[in-house]
C-alpha cells in the first residue's frame, strides 16, 4: 500500500490536474442522489466523499473509475462497481 501524501502534495496534485482534466459540477439533484444512497447504505465519514466521486463519475459517463480502495466504491451499487478498477492489480 502507498504511503499517504501530505495536504500540500494533495493540493499541488489537484491544482496541476485541474489544468488538464475536465471538471464535473454536481447540481442539487446529484447531491440528493448521493444523500439518498448514503442514507440507504448507512455510509458515514469519508465514504460520503467516495459517494460524491462516484456520482461525478456516473454524471461524466466514464468507462473506468481508478481507485486504490475498490471496496469504498463497490458498496455504492452495481453502476459504480462495474466501473471500479484498482491500478495495482
FENHUWO-V341891 format. One line per field, one symbol per residue. ss: DSSP state (2 for helix, 1 for strand, 0 for the rest). Layout:
# FENHUWO-V341891
ss->???
This chain:
# FENHUWO-V341891
ss->00000022222222222200000000022222222222222000002222222222222200001100022222000222200110000
